[in-house]
Amino acid sequence: MNGTSPVTEEMRASLLQRIAAAERLWVLATRDLTAEHVNHFERGGVLPMAFTLLHAIAGQDASRRALFGGPLIWEAYAARVGYEGKLPARGTPMEAAERIRARDMDAWREYQAKVFAATRAAIRDAALARLGERFTMPPEVYAGGFLELLSGTADRVRVIDVAEAWIYQHAIRHVGELEHARALVGLRGVG
């Protein structure tokens, strides 16, 4: 045991409820987006929505895979969505992030739905013991992010804590970014 309380079914249910609510916000925020919207380039230093989509949702796909296994769903959608470069992650240079574009928003919404369903199923089906396992990562991945604020120390990080940070909190953070970007292209907010 890592000095934290055991993971319970109530903890799992609470996390799943929060993730499902965050995913509903994403569905609302992306349902009317066109390629023109997501590829809009406001000015240097302001990232297009395509960056937010690829970073947040493909990041959720990768986090689900890292925590619970299964295929990376993105591999089946990259060509259809129209982006085949390296997926943006923490530390992606601004010049590269500004150039990210997507072509097919219907394919994107299909991909997003599959990621959401796979994520919820992975958490729902994981053994409580798995959710409570210690999760180790390089110090540079841990340091300076929400996970560090949540857990306080790297030796207390459990799989459920990583899911809280990398799936739920990350989705909430970036859907707020998406709402602001919607305003830049003349669309209303959703939350």
DOVEXNU-411808 format. One record per residue (C-alpha): residue number from 0; chain; y, x, z. Coordinates in nm, 3 decimals, always signed. Last residue first. Layout:
<zatis>
 seq mol      c2      c1      c3
 NUM   A       Y       X       Z
...
</zatis>
This chain:
<zatis>
 seq mol      c2      c1      c3
 190   A  +2.568  -2.142  -2.034
 189   A  +2.576  -2.191  -2.411
 188   A  +2.898  -2.036  -2.534
 187   A  +3.071  -2.165  -2.843
 186   A  +3.074  -1.995  -3.182
 185   A  +3.378  -1.843  -3.353
 184   A  +3.233  -1.503  -3.444
 183   A  +3.384  -1.318  -3.145
 182   A  +3.288  -1.610  -2.920
 181   A  +2.922  -1.557  -3.003
 180   A  +2.961  -1.193  -2.898
 179   A  +3.066  -1.304  -2.550
 178   A  +2.760  -1.527  -2.524
 177   A  +2.539  -1.241  -2.646
 176   A  +2.666  -1.011  -2.372
 175   A  +2.584  -1.280  -2.119
 174   A  +2.239  -1.308  -2.278
 173   A  +2.217  -0.932  -2.227
 172   A  +2.248  -0.930  -1.851
 171   A  +2.024  -1.232  -1.805
 170   A  +1.747  -1.083  -2.020
 169   A  +1.768  -0.747  -1.839
 168   A  +1.753  -0.921  -1.502
 167   A  +1.437  -1.112  -1.597
 166   A  +1.234  -0.863  -1.803
 165   A  +1.315  -0.506  -1.701
 164   A  +1.435  -0.579  -1.348
 163   A  +1.207  -0.856  -1.223
 162   A  +0.915  -0.722  -1.429
 161   A  +0.969  -0.377  -1.275
 160   A  +0.970  -0.532  -0.929
 159   A  +0.648  -0.723  -1.007
 158   A  +0.483  -0.395  -1.116
 157   A  +0.574  -0.237  -0.783
 156   A  +0.849  +0.014  -0.705
 155   A  +0.844  +0.138  -0.344
 154   A  +0.805  +0.511  -0.421
 153   A  +1.111  +0.498  -0.648
 152   A  +1.347  +0.411  -0.365
 151   A  +1.596  +0.132  -0.309
 150   A  +1.383  -0.129  -0.482
 149   A  +1.642  -0.362  -0.631
 148   A  +1.927  -0.113  -0.680
 147   A  +1.688  +0.137  -0.840
 146   A  +1.550  -0.136  -1.063
 145   A  +1.902  -0.240  -1.160
 144   A  +1.963  +0.097  -1.320
 143   A  +2.103  +0.434  -1.223
 142   A  +1.782  +0.627  -1.180
 141   A  +1.444  +0.481  -1.272
 140   A  +1.417  +0.594  -1.634
 139   A  +1.561  +0.937  -1.555
 138   A  +1.317  +0.974  -1.264
 137   A  +1.013  +0.935  -1.494
 136   A  +0.808  +0.627  -1.415
 135   A  +0.560  +0.512  -1.156
 134   A  +0.453  +0.157  -1.086
 133   A  +0.290  +0.081  -0.752
 132   A  +0.050  -0.208  -0.774
 131   A  +0.158  -0.546  -0.634
 130   A  +0.162  -0.730  -0.966
 129   A  -0.181  -0.583  -1.040
 128   A  -0.318  -0.704  -0.703
 127   A  -0.181  -1.049  -0.777
 126   A  -0.404  -1.048  -1.084
 125   A  -0.211  -1.095  -1.404
 124   A  -0.259  -1.428  -1.587
 123   A  +0.082  -1.581  -1.515
 122   A  +0.264  -1.252  -1.573
 121   A  +0.091  -1.191  -1.905
 120   A  +0.123  -1.557  -2.010
 119   A  +0.498  -1.558  -1.939
 118   A  +0.547  -1.242  -2.142
 117   A  +0.330  -1.357  -2.432
 116   A  +0.517  -1.688  -2.458
 115   A  +0.858  -1.519  -2.451
 114   A  +0.756  -1.255  -2.703
 113   A  +0.615  -1.522  -2.936
 112   A  +0.933  -1.729  -2.913
 111   A  +1.148  -1.422  -2.991
 110   A  +0.938  -1.340  -3.296
 109   A  +0.976  -1.694  -3.433
 108   A  +1.351  -1.683  -3.363
 107   A  +1.376  -1.350  -3.546
 106   A  +1.180  -1.476  -3.845
 105   A  +1.426  -1.766  -3.870
 104   A  +1.709  -1.514  -3.825
 103   A  +1.614  -1.309  -4.130
 102   A  +1.826  -1.002  -4.212
 101   A  +1.896  -0.803  -3.897
 100   A  +2.145  -0.517  -3.857
  99   A  +2.185  -0.210  -3.637
  98   A  +2.469  +0.016  -3.752
  97   A  +2.679  -0.005  -3.433
  96   A  +2.382  +0.108  -3.222
  95   A  +2.346  +0.429  -3.425
  94   A  +2.709  +0.531  -3.377
  93   A  +2.696  +0.423  -3.011
  92   A  +2.408  +0.662  -2.938
  91   A  +2.098  +0.488  -2.795
  90   A  +2.090  +0.580  -2.425
  89   A  +1.904  +0.275  -2.300
  88   A  +1.699  +0.150  -2.591
  87   A  +1.749  +0.055  -2.954
  86   A  +1.436  +0.010  -3.162
  85   A  +1.385  +0.294  -3.409
  84   A  +1.443  +0.164  -3.759
  83   A  +1.259  -0.114  -3.940
  82   A  +1.506  -0.398  -3.923
  81   A  +1.473  -0.684  -4.168
  80   A  +1.337  -0.959  -3.948
  79   A  +1.039  -0.988  -4.181
  78   A  +0.982  -0.612  -4.193
  77   A  +0.994  -0.575  -3.815
  76   A  +0.786  -0.886  -3.739
  75   A  +0.421  -0.778  -3.707
  74   A  +0.512  -0.453  -3.529
  73   A  +0.743  -0.642  -3.295
  72   A  +0.447  -0.811  -3.121
  71   A  +0.356  -0.488  -2.942
  70   A  -0.008  -0.560  -2.868
  69   A  -0.152  -0.620  -2.524
  68   A  -0.101  -0.435  -2.201
  67   A  +0.035  -0.569  -1.872
  66   A  +0.324  -0.350  -1.760
  65   A  +0.387  -0.135  -2.067
  64   A  +0.314  -0.422  -2.308
  63   A  +0.542  -0.660  -2.124
  62   A  +0.812  -0.392  -2.115
  61   A  +0.780  -0.331  -2.490
  60   A  +0.817  -0.702  -2.573
  59   A  +1.105  -0.732  -2.328
  58   A  +1.274  -0.438  -2.500
  57   A  +1.217  -0.609  -2.835
  56   A  +1.402  -0.900  -2.676
  55   A  +1.691  -0.711  -2.520
  54   A  +1.755  -0.421  -2.756
  53   A  +1.680  -0.602  -3.079
  52   A  +1.886  -0.908  -2.993
  51   A  +2.176  -0.714  -2.842
  50   A  +2.192  -0.473  -3.135
  49   A  +2.185  -0.759  -3.386
  48   A  +2.474  -0.915  -3.195
  47   A  +2.695  -0.640  -3.333
  46   A  +2.823  -0.375  -3.091
  45   A  +3.189  -0.334  -3.009
  44   A  +3.279  +0.038  -2.988
  43   A  +3.414  +0.049  -3.341
  42   A  +3.534  -0.289  -3.460
  41   A  +3.418  -0.651  -3.493
  40   A  +3.108  -0.585  -3.699
  39   A  +2.934  -0.915  -3.773
  38   A  +2.561  -0.857  -3.830
  37   A  +2.444  -1.126  -3.589
  36   A  +2.683  -1.389  -3.725
  35   A  +2.622  -1.319  -4.094
  34   A  +2.246  -1.317  -4.032
  33   A  +2.285  -1.668  -3.895
  32   A  +2.285  -1.781  -3.534
  31   A  +2.240  -2.151  -3.453
  30   A  +1.932  -2.135  -3.226
  29   A  +2.016  -1.793  -3.081
  28   A  +2.214  -1.876  -2.766
  27   A  +2.015  -2.189  -2.685
  26   A  +1.685  -2.003  -2.720
  25   A  +1.821  -1.716  -2.512
  24   A  +1.934  -1.955  -2.239
  23   A  +1.586  -2.108  -2.238
  22   A  +1.446  -1.756  -2.197
  21   A  +1.657  -1.704  -1.886
  20   A  +1.523  -2.029  -1.740
  19   A  +1.162  -1.928  -1.820
  18   A  +1.220  -1.587  -1.657
  17   A  +1.357  -1.747  -1.342
  16   A  +1.061  -1.987  -1.315
  15   A  +0.813  -1.708  -1.382
  14   A  +0.968  -1.495  -1.108
  13   A  +0.952  -1.783  -0.859
  12   A  +0.592  -1.862  -0.951
  11   A  +0.488  -1.497  -0.905
  10   A  +0.659  -1.477  -0.566
   9   A  +0.498  -1.806  -0.460
   8   A  +0.157  -1.677  -0.572
   7   A  +0.206  -1.387  -0.334
   6   A  +0.274  -1.015  -0.379
   5   A  +0.202  -0.813  -0.066
   4   A  +0.498  -0.688  +0.139
   3   A  +0.633  -0.342  +0.072
   2   A  +0.531  -0.012  +0.231
   1   A  +0.350  +0.124  -0.076
   0   A  +0.000  +0.000  +0.000
</zatis>
